[in-house]
Structure formats: structure tokens, C-alpha cells
Amino acid sequence: MNHHKSNASARSGRKRAEKFIGQADSNGPVGWLLRLFKSISTFVLIFLEQGAVHGLAYLGKPLLHILESKNGITKEEDQAELFDFLESLANSTFINFENIKHSDNVDTLLDVLQIQPENYMKIIYNLTRDLTRLDDTELRVRTQSNLEFLRTHQTLTEYGICYTTNSFISSNLTASLLLTGRELPLDDFYSTRTVHNVRYGNLFDGDITYSFIGFEPPITIFYHSPYETLNIAKYQPLTNEAHEYETFSIEIVTTKDFKEDTTISQRGCRFHYESNLTHYSIYTKGICLQECRIQLAYKLCGCIPHFYPNPEGPRAKKVCHYKQLIKCFPRYQKLFLEFKQDINDKKGIPCYCEQNCVDSKVIIEHRQVLKQTQKLIGSIGGLIVVKRYPLVRFSRQLLFTFTDLLVSIGGTAGFFLGFSVLGMVEILYFFTLRLLWYIVGRR
């Protein structure tokens, strides 16, 4: 049986605001103040519910209590400027930190709300509605393959909050787990439906297709192995249309006794549950490269970007203030993305990461734009098609065990010297126990 090895990650978002301006009431100053406060609260609620951060979507109610607090923000201009800042911060990564919108007023607003760099990502997460759990099942982000579904998770990546489907590891990289330490309960929607983590298929199934839909434009779509996460160094542009991808994959598998009879140093690869990383509980080569960027950022800038998980305790690192992101990171952009200073740097920065023991290489053979998809189904996304099954499979297997080594040594020594393992044991016996007994008088 062959797996379908095209995994997809997507980030999406839209920004829409509706202005609601409260009018003064002539029924006394108290009534006027109450109606003004209600108008401002209503405006903020509309902004949170219907606006969205680029790369995210649907801002909800979690920050409303902050804006309504004693030291909250009441001016519409300040609210709009703060959300512009949060939008650009949520959409920032190594390729565009310099685009973070900021001003002296933003600093004042952050001080008023007591927002520290350590809280940047949690605030963005709390402001982000999980599109995979919308009540309207026709509007939610989902992955369908005929009448069956594939699990889709809201994940934390180097692009911030994204959505990942058809993956073996996405459940370990959810935004909820990495930021709050808690897993979300299972969605009741799938309790009565057939759901898979990964789409499987064989030659008898014919062409395999699945649709990753539920997004409003613009979005960015990444395709990678289901054993991996997205690679930020492989830039993908934003798109306002759905895309169809015809994919093909090459598989790397292992034999059953491969792990038990070898050590990591012997095989030169790791399974995903053999993590030696400090910020992630699972291992992939891509996540290992992320840890290299974490260490490099801490070395060069003295802090790490807000979108990385930062476990509490001795391994915790200082999170960068947005000014440090703007000031320090752009000058090292190529170094962070490719671990090289420039095109002439052949050696680069050392970052040794073992390969994945089980993996696949996804090849996109053909792609096309599916125009006007949003008018047809109400959203955009990616359609994945597999017409050719893997013809090449690489297998990691143990060719020479310790038993084979003993047999080889014994056979070679016996052939040339008339020596065997039994002879070696006899020599050890005579010059240890037999010698000791001889010395003490037991001959």
C-alpha cells in the first residue's frame, strides 16, 4: 500500500473593518457617557469579529475585555493603529521584519495595555479564531476527499499561525499545544464522519484527489512531505485564486528491525519521536533547522522571534521586542534563511541536522490556477491530484549486524590462523580464572 505524500500548509487572512460612530445623547451626561461607551464597545466588537490579521483570519472577542478595562483604549484612531501593528506583527517573519508598522503612539498603547514581547504570540493566538472549528461547516477550513475528511490543524510555524493537513506530525505542532501547553478537544463534527490523518491509496484506487478549502483570499500554499513542516526558505507568493497541483512522490522507508538494532549515530537519521531539540518535542530535519535559526537569532540579536515556542524553565530565551526585530534581523536575512552570509559563502554556518529515517520527497509535476472558484464554492484553497504512484522506494535497512561481525571475525581468523571464537574464550579462561586458581594452589 502506498501513502499519498503531498502535505499542504496554508496561511490565510483578510482585513475588513466597519466603522460605528456613537452619537451624543441629550438625556443628561450620565446617559450620554453610557451610550458613548456602548457605541465604542460595539465598534470594537465588530472590528474583532469581522476584521482579520493577514496570515490569520476572523478576529474574535478575547481582547475586548482589555479595551474595555480601566486603562483601555477608547479612541478609534488608536484602536485602528494598534490593530495595524498587530496585523503586521502577525504577518512578519525573516523576509519582512522591516515592514512591521510602528510609531511612538504604538509604544504608548503597548505600555497602556502592558503588552510585553513574551505575550506577542499569545495575544495574536487569542485574537485568531480557529477556522477549522467554525460552526458553519460549509465555511470552515477543511480537507475533503470524496465523502471522507482529512484532519486539519491550526499550527504554529515560522510564518506564524497556519493550517496544515494530510500530515503525520501536525498534531504535535498545533498553536494551542505549543503556546498554551494544552490540546484542543476533538471536534464533534467529525465524530460521525470518516476521518483520516493522511490520505492512503494503492493502484486499485486509481487517481487520488483531495481538496483543502475554506480560505478567503489572499493565501499562501506550501507543499511538503507529510513527515515535515513548511520550509520558510522556499518562498511562495500570495494568491487570490485556488490552485490545482498534480503531485508525485519518492518514498524513504525502513525495515522493522532498523531502529531496534541500531543507534542514531550508526544510522545517521532520526525518527520523529527521537527528539534532541530544546524547543520542540518531536524531531524532523526541518524543525531541527528551525532550532538552528533560534540559536543563531539568540547569538546575533540576543533574543528570538515571537513565533517560536519558548518553553518555561532554564531553556527559555528572551523574546525580541518588535524594535529589535526591525533593527537586527533584516541585515542577517540570507544568513537566517540559507545559513550563508552571501552567494560566495561556500562553507556557511554549521547546522548539523540528521535526516528523517522515514520521509518522502514531493514533486509537483503540474499546476494550474482554478479561476472563479470562490464564486462556485464560496472559498479558495488547493486541489491535490495524484495520478502516478511512486515507482521508486528507498529503504533504510541493517546490512551488517553485531552477530554478522562476530561470524566474520571468527571465519576470517579460522581460515587464516585456525583460530575461532571458542579458542578466544579458552585463552581468556586460561589467563584469568585458571591462572587465579593456579596461583592460590588449586591446580
Protein Blocks (a to p, Z undefined) as FASTA:
>chain_A
ZZdfbdcdddddddddddddddddfebjklmmmmmmmmmmmmmmmmmmmgccehiahiaf
klmmmmmmmklcfbfklmmmmmmmmmmmmmgcfklmmmpccdfklmmmmmmnopafklmm
mmmmmmpccfklcfblmlpccddehjbccdddddddfklpaddehifklmmmcfklmmno
pacdddfklmmcccdfbdcddfknmpaddddehiacddddddddfkbccdfklccdddfb
dcddddddddddddfklmmmpcfklnopacfklccbfkbcbdcfklmmmmmmmmmmmmmn
opacfkbccdedjkbccdddfklmmmmmmmmmmmmmnopablmlmnopaddddddfbdcd
dddfbdcddehklmmnopacdddddfbdcfbdcddddfbdfklmmmmmmmmmmmmnopaf
klmmmmmmmmmmmmmmmmnopZZ
